[in-house]
């Protein structure tokens, strides 16, 4: 089968060498060791005090609520691209469907949270986000290391992701959730760099937009003041995170037969 840089290779990709797999295992072990050797991290309550709290037509925190609609648009676009050529994505169709469905859940969960931000509603924001983190990791493993391994890992990664959020919710300890959220940020660049696979450029762009989203989130108030109250860093985070997901949808478009 011809597999140009933009097409999906449905065969199991050939490993580039055991050292590259070993590097992934070392990174995963280092992240787990960090989790086990650090003290519990409680959720700071000031996290819920967002810079932009303006209402619109009675809708509280309107900008942070409504900006989640972009995830719906990206999700629908992603599903439309999958529908055009299902056979092309047949081996990994389930993973792509879960990823784009996760974006719809993010829109609902994050929108619900921002209506009344607190630790209780934050649960529904974080649960769907873990779907995106874990399924994307499984997708990259499947396309670049071994398709059967990626498919087998998916339910385990999903389970661990959801469990990390529930662990935080019950025990107020963020460590497992932080590992699930930021662990892929260590593993994905290594897999994209060291293993061949489709859509490399789109994956790098997806990671880049996600990093920018986290930076915007940290600068919530600074962005709000610098933009003269036009947009807050957290609202911008939603737009940049959706742009990151959109790169995955463009990757799907690019790999259509």
C-alpha positions as CSV (number, residue, x, y, z in Angstrom):
1,X,0.0,0.0,0.0
2,X,1.3,3.5,-0.9
3,X,1.7,5.5,2.2
4,X,2.7,9.1,1.5
5,X,3.4,11.4,4.4
6,X,-0.3,12.4,4.6
7,X,-1.9,9.0,4.4
8,X,-2.7,6.5,7.1
9,X,-0.6,3.4,7.2
10,X,-3.0,0.6,8.3
11,X,-0.2,-1.8,8.7
12,X,1.8,-2.0,11.9
13,X,4.5,0.6,11.7
14,X,8.0,-0.8,11.9
15,X,9.8,0.0,15.2
16,X,12.8,2.3,14.7
17,X,14.7,0.6,17.3
18,X,14.5,-0.7,20.9
19,X,16.3,2.3,22.3
20,X,13.4,4.6,21.2
21,X,10.9,2.3,23.0
22,X,13.2,2.3,26.0
23,X,13.2,6.1,26.1
24,X,9.4,6.1,26.3
25,X,9.5,3.6,29.2
26,X,12.1,5.7,31.0
27,X,9.9,8.8,30.7
28,X,6.9,7.0,31.9
29,X,8.8,5.6,34.9
30,X,10.2,9.0,35.7
31,X,6.7,10.5,35.7
32,X,5.4,7.7,37.9
33,X,8.4,8.1,40.3
34,X,7.7,11.8,40.6
35,X,4.0,11.1,41.4
36,X,5.0,8.6,44.2
37,X,7.7,10.8,45.8
38,X,5.8,14.1,46.0
39,X,3.3,15.2,48.6
40,X,-0.4,15.4,47.9
41,X,-1.5,18.5,45.9
42,X,-4.8,20.1,46.9
43,X,-6.9,22.0,44.4
44,X,-6.4,25.8,45.1
45,X,-9.9,27.4,45.6
46,X,-8.6,30.6,44.0
47,X,-8.4,28.6,40.7
48,X,-12.2,29.3,40.3
49,X,-11.8,33.1,40.5
50,X,-11.5,33.8,36.8
51,X,-10.6,37.3,35.4
52,X,-13.7,37.6,33.2
53,X,-16.9,37.2,35.2
54,X,-19.1,39.3,33.0
55,X,-22.7,38.2,32.2
56,X,-24.5,38.3,28.9
57,X,-28.3,38.3,28.7
58,X,-28.4,36.7,32.2
59,X,-25.7,34.1,31.3
60,X,-23.1,34.1,34.0
61,X,-19.4,34.1,33.0
62,X,-20.6,34.3,29.4
63,X,-17.3,34.4,27.6
64,X,-15.9,31.3,29.4
65,X,-19.2,29.5,28.9
66,X,-19.8,30.4,25.2
67,X,-16.2,29.9,24.1
68,X,-16.7,26.2,24.6
69,X,-18.9,26.1,21.5
70,X,-15.8,26.0,19.3
71,X,-15.2,22.4,20.6
72,X,-18.6,21.5,19.2
73,X,-17.6,22.9,15.8
74,X,-14.3,21.1,15.7
75,X,-16.0,17.8,16.8
76,X,-18.6,18.0,14.0
77,X,-15.9,18.9,11.5
78,X,-13.9,15.9,12.6
79,X,-16.8,13.5,12.3
80,X,-17.6,14.9,8.9
81,X,-14.0,14.1,7.7
82,X,-14.2,10.6,9.1
83,X,-17.5,10.0,7.3
84,X,-16.0,10.8,4.0
85,X,-13.7,7.8,3.9
86,X,-14.4,5.4,6.7
87,X,-12.5,2.6,5.1
88,X,-9.3,4.6,5.2
89,X,-9.6,4.8,9.0
90,X,-11.2,1.5,9.7
91,X,-8.4,0.0,11.9
92,X,-8.4,3.1,14.2
93,X,-11.9,4.4,13.5
94,X,-13.1,3.8,17.1
95,X,-10.2,5.8,18.5
96,X,-10.9,8.8,16.3
97,X,-14.6,8.6,17.1
98,X,-13.9,8.6,20.8
99,X,-11.6,11.5,20.4
100,X,-14.1,13.7,18.5
101,X,-16.9,12.6,20.8
102,X,-14.8,13.7,23.7
103,X,-14.7,17.2,22.3
104,X,-18.5,17.4,22.5
105,X,-18.3,16.3,26.1
106,X,-15.7,18.9,26.8
107,X,-18.0,21.6,25.5
108,X,-20.8,20.4,27.8
109,X,-18.7,19.8,30.8
110,X,-16.6,23.0,30.6
111,X,-19.7,25.1,29.8
112,X,-21.5,23.6,32.9
113,X,-18.5,24.2,35.1
114,X,-18.1,27.9,34.1
115,X,-21.7,28.6,34.9
116,X,-20.9,28.2,38.5
117,X,-17.2,27.4,39.1
118,X,-16.3,25.4,42.1
119,X,-14.8,22.0,43.0
120,X,-18.0,20.2,42.5
121,X,-18.7,21.4,38.9
122,X,-15.0,21.1,38.1
123,X,-15.4,17.4,38.1
124,X,-17.6,17.6,35.0
125,X,-15.0,19.8,33.3
126,X,-12.1,17.4,33.9
127,X,-13.7,14.1,33.2
128,X,-14.1,14.7,29.5
129,X,-10.7,16.3,29.2
130,X,-9.0,13.1,30.2
131,X,-10.8,11.4,27.3
132,X,-9.0,13.6,24.9
133,X,-5.6,13.3,26.6
134,X,-5.7,9.5,26.8
135,X,-7.3,8.7,23.5
136,X,-4.8,10.9,21.6
137,X,-2.0,9.1,23.3
138,X,-3.4,5.7,22.2
139,X,-3.9,7.0,18.7
140,X,-0.3,8.1,18.4
141,X,0.9,4.8,19.8
142,X,-1.3,2.9,17.3
143,X,-0.2,4.9,14.3
144,X,3.5,5.1,15.1
145,X,4.5,2.1,17.2
146,X,1.9,-0.7,16.9
147,X,-1.8,-0.5,16.0
148,X,-2.8,-3.5,18.2
149,X,-0.9,-2.0,21.1
150,X,-2.6,1.3,20.7
151,X,-6.0,-0.3,20.6
152,X,-5.3,-2.4,23.6
153,X,-4.0,0.5,25.6
154,X,-7.0,2.7,24.9
155,X,-9.4,1.3,27.5
156,X,-6.7,1.1,30.1
157,X,-5.6,4.7,29.5
158,X,-9.2,5.9,29.5
159,X,-9.8,4.1,32.8
160,X,-6.7,5.5,34.4
161,X,-7.6,9.0,33.2
162,X,-11.2,8.9,34.6
163,X,-9.9,7.3,37.8
164,X,-7.4,10.1,38.3
165,X,-10.2,12.7,38.2
166,X,-12.3,10.7,40.6
167,X,-9.3,10.3,42.9
168,X,-8.8,14.1,43.0
169,X,-12.5,14.6,43.6
170,X,-12.7,12.2,46.5
171,X,-9.3,12.9,48.2
172,X,-8.5,16.4,46.9
173,X,-5.1,15.3,45.5
174,X,-4.2,16.5,42.1
175,X,-1.1,14.4,41.5
176,X,-2.7,11.5,39.4
177,X,-4.7,14.0,37.4
178,X,-1.6,16.1,36.7
179,X,0.2,13.0,35.6
180,X,-2.6,12.1,33.2
181,X,-2.7,15.6,31.8
182,X,1.0,16.4,31.5
183,X,2.4,12.9,31.1
184,X,1.4,12.8,27.4
185,X,3.1,16.2,26.9
186,X,6.4,14.3,27.7
187,X,5.6,11.1,25.8
188,X,3.9,12.5,22.6
189,X,6.9,14.6,21.4
190,X,9.2,11.6,21.8
191,X,6.8,9.4,19.8
192,X,6.2,12.0,17.1
193,X,10.0,12.7,16.8
194,X,11.4,9.2,17.0
195,X,8.7,7.1,15.2
196,X,7.5,7.4,11.7
197,X,3.8,7.9,11.1
198,X,1.1,10.0,9.3
199,X,0.4,13.6,9.9
200,X,3.6,14.6,11.7
201,X,3.2,18.3,11.0
202,X,-0.4,18.4,12.2
203,X,0.6,16.6,15.5
204,X,3.4,19.1,16.1
205,X,0.9,22.0,15.6
206,X,-1.6,20.3,17.9
207,X,1.0,20.1,20.6
208,X,2.1,23.7,20.0
209,X,-1.4,25.1,20.3
210,X,-2.0,23.1,23.4
211,X,1.2,24.5,25.0
212,X,-0.1,28.0,24.1
213,X,-3.4,27.2,25.7
214,X,-1.8,26.3,29.0
215,X,0.3,29.5,28.9
216,X,-2.9,31.6,28.2
217,X,-4.6,29.8,31.1
218,X,-1.8,30.7,33.5
219,X,-1.9,34.3,32.3
220,X,-5.7,34.6,32.7
221,X,-5.8,38.0,34.4
222,X,-2.7,39.4,32.5
223,X,-4.3,38.7,29.1
224,X,-7.6,40.2,30.3
225,X,-5.9,43.4,31.4
226,X,-3.6,43.6,28.4
227,X,-6.5,43.2,25.9
228,X,-8.3,45.9,27.8
229,X,-11.0,43.5,28.9
230,X,-11.6,42.2,25.4
231,X,-10.7,38.6,26.2
232,X,-9.3,36.8,29.2
233,X,-6.5,34.2,29.2
234,X,-9.0,31.5,30.1
235,X,-11.3,32.2,27.3
236,X,-8.3,32.3,25.0
237,X,-7.2,29.0,26.4
238,X,-10.5,27.5,25.2
239,X,-10.0,28.8,21.7
240,X,-6.4,27.6,21.6
241,X,-7.2,24.2,22.9
242,X,-9.9,23.9,20.3
243,X,-7.4,24.9,17.7
244,X,-5.2,22.1,18.9
245,X,-8.0,19.6,18.4
246,X,-8.7,21.1,15.0
247,X,-5.2,20.1,14.0
248,X,-6.2,16.5,14.6
249,X,-9.3,17.0,12.4
250,X,-7.0,18.5,9.7
251,X,-4.7,15.5,10.0
252,X,-7.8,13.3,9.3
253,X,-8.6,15.5,6.3
254,X,-5.0,15.2,5.0
255,X,-5.0,11.4,5.3
256,X,-8.2,10.9,3.3
257,X,-7.6,8.6,0.3
